[in-house]
């Protein structure tokens, strides 16, 4: 039975793969930068910045994007300082909805990302207590869910407005981003 299922899976892939490849248009299409506001779980909001690359279409309405984002948050109270930062490397698939206006391209998407999270706490010396500090860093896998809109500014530049929710253990985050995308090779 297992061999039969394996045979059917291989047969299905053999027939579907050429069709999928014929409909795809993958290759580096756009490069962009983005700034945003991030609201991490259990922390106050902060600003983020990052870059992204548009790799074209995997299927007629589905685009592929890779990204690199960074945010940092810090707080000081009673002489103690706390900071948390997150460097995110990820990929997203975006489904572009058909509209009557070709200049406005709304999309919904999902993706996976690796979050390189670091935190540090520093407590100054006080009478009877020495100074203390602690650092921690973790790598966590996250799931991104969101959407937005893309619209051209001119022939080579697009504006993007996005809202994403990143599901990450202990550091889930909601973000609003605005970005500019520059078209390559056209």
NORNORVEN-V480668 format. One record per residue. N is the residue number from 1. RES is the residue in three letters. D_FIRST is the distance of its C-alpha to the first C-alpha in whole Angstrom. Layout:
n=N res=RES d_first=D_FIRST
n=N res=RES d_first=D_FIRST
//
This chain:
n=1 res=UNK d_first=0
n=2 res=UNK d_first=4
n=3 res=UNK d_first=5
n=4 res=UNK d_first=5
n=5 res=UNK d_first=6
n=6 res=UNK d_first=9
n=7 res=UNK d_first=10
n=8 res=UNK d_first=11
n=9 res=UNK d_first=12
n=10 res=UNK d_first=14
n=11 res=UNK d_first=15
n=12 res=UNK d_first=17
n=13 res=UNK d_first=19
n=14 res=UNK d_first=20
n=15 res=UNK d_first=21
n=16 res=UNK d_first=23
n=17 res=UNK d_first=24
n=18 res=UNK d_first=27
n=19 res=UNK d_first=28
n=20 res=UNK d_first=28
n=21 res=UNK d_first=30
n=22 res=UNK d_first=32
n=23 res=UNK d_first=33
n=24 res=UNK d_first=34
n=25 res=UNK d_first=37
n=26 res=UNK d_first=37
n=27 res=UNK d_first=40
n=28 res=UNK d_first=43
n=29 res=UNK d_first=44
n=30 res=UNK d_first=47
n=31 res=UNK d_first=48
n=32 res=UNK d_first=49
n=33 res=UNK d_first=51
n=34 res=UNK d_first=51
n=35 res=UNK d_first=53
n=36 res=UNK d_first=52
n=37 res=UNK d_first=52
n=38 res=UNK d_first=50
n=39 res=UNK d_first=50
n=40 res=UNK d_first=48
n=41 res=UNK d_first=47
n=42 res=UNK d_first=50
n=43 res=UNK d_first=52
n=44 res=UNK d_first=55
n=45 res=UNK d_first=54
n=46 res=UNK d_first=55
n=47 res=UNK d_first=54
n=48 res=UNK d_first=52
n=49 res=UNK d_first=52
n=50 res=UNK d_first=49
n=51 res=UNK d_first=48
n=52 res=UNK d_first=45
n=53 res=UNK d_first=44
n=54 res=UNK d_first=42
n=55 res=UNK d_first=39
n=56 res=UNK d_first=39
n=57 res=UNK d_first=37
n=58 res=UNK d_first=33
n=59 res=UNK d_first=33
n=60 res=UNK d_first=36
n=61 res=UNK d_first=37
n=62 res=UNK d_first=35
n=63 res=UNK d_first=37
n=64 res=UNK d_first=36
n=65 res=UNK d_first=39
n=66 res=UNK d_first=39
n=67 res=UNK d_first=42
n=68 res=UNK d_first=44
n=69 res=UNK d_first=46
n=70 res=UNK d_first=49
n=71 res=UNK d_first=51
n=72 res=UNK d_first=53
n=73 res=UNK d_first=55
n=74 res=UNK d_first=58
n=75 res=UNK d_first=60
n=76 res=UNK d_first=63
n=77 res=UNK d_first=65
n=78 res=UNK d_first=67
n=79 res=UNK d_first=67
n=80 res=UNK d_first=63
n=81 res=UNK d_first=61
n=82 res=UNK d_first=58
n=83 res=UNK d_first=55
n=84 res=UNK d_first=52
n=85 res=UNK d_first=50
n=86 res=UNK d_first=47
n=87 res=UNK d_first=46
n=88 res=UNK d_first=43
n=89 res=UNK d_first=40
n=90 res=UNK d_first=38
n=91 res=UNK d_first=36
n=92 res=UNK d_first=36
n=93 res=UNK d_first=34
n=94 res=UNK d_first=37
n=95 res=UNK d_first=36
n=96 res=UNK d_first=40
n=97 res=UNK d_first=41
n=98 res=UNK d_first=42
n=99 res=UNK d_first=46
n=100 res=UNK d_first=49
n=101 res=UNK d_first=51
n=102 res=UNK d_first=49
n=103 res=UNK d_first=52
n=104 res=UNK d_first=50
n=105 res=UNK d_first=46
n=106 res=UNK d_first=45
n=107 res=UNK d_first=41
n=108 res=UNK d_first=39
n=109 res=UNK d_first=37
n=110 res=UNK d_first=34
n=111 res=UNK d_first=34
n=112 res=UNK d_first=34
n=113 res=UNK d_first=36
n=114 res=UNK d_first=37
n=115 res=UNK d_first=41
n=116 res=UNK d_first=43
n=117 res=UNK d_first=45
n=118 res=UNK d_first=48
n=119 res=UNK d_first=51
n=120 res=UNK d_first=54
n=121 res=UNK d_first=57
n=122 res=UNK d_first=61
n=123 res=UNK d_first=63
n=124 res=UNK d_first=67
n=125 res=UNK d_first=69
n=126 res=UNK d_first=71
n=127 res=UNK d_first=74
n=128 res=UNK d_first=72
n=129 res=UNK d_first=69
n=130 res=UNK d_first=68
n=131 res=UNK d_first=66
n=132 res=UNK d_first=62
n=133 res=UNK d_first=59
n=134 res=UNK d_first=55
n=135 res=UNK d_first=53
n=136 res=UNK d_first=49
n=137 res=UNK d_first=46
n=138 res=UNK d_first=43
n=139 res=UNK d_first=40
n=140 res=UNK d_first=38
n=141 res=UNK d_first=35
n=142 res=UNK d_first=36
n=143 res=UNK d_first=34
n=144 res=UNK d_first=37
n=145 res=UNK d_first=37
n=146 res=UNK d_first=40
n=147 res=UNK d_first=42
n=148 res=UNK d_first=45
n=149 res=UNK d_first=47
n=150 res=UNK d_first=48
n=151 res=UNK d_first=51
n=152 res=UNK d_first=53
n=153 res=UNK d_first=56
n=154 res=UNK d_first=57
n=155 res=UNK d_first=56
n=156 res=UNK d_first=54
n=157 res=UNK d_first=54
n=158 res=UNK d_first=52
n=159 res=UNK d_first=52
n=160 res=UNK d_first=49
n=161 res=UNK d_first=50
n=162 res=UNK d_first=47
n=163 res=UNK d_first=46
n=164 res=UNK d_first=43
n=165 res=UNK d_first=41
n=166 res=UNK d_first=40
n=167 res=UNK d_first=38
n=168 res=UNK d_first=39
n=169 res=UNK d_first=39
n=170 res=UNK d_first=43
n=171 res=UNK d_first=44
n=172 res=UNK d_first=42
n=173 res=UNK d_first=45
n=174 res=UNK d_first=46
n=175 res=UNK d_first=47
n=176 res=UNK d_first=49
n=177 res=UNK d_first=50
n=178 res=UNK d_first=52
n=179 res=UNK d_first=51
n=180 res=UNK d_first=52
n=181 res=UNK d_first=50
n=182 res=UNK d_first=52
n=183 res=UNK d_first=50
n=184 res=UNK d_first=50
n=185 res=UNK d_first=50
n=186 res=UNK d_first=52
//
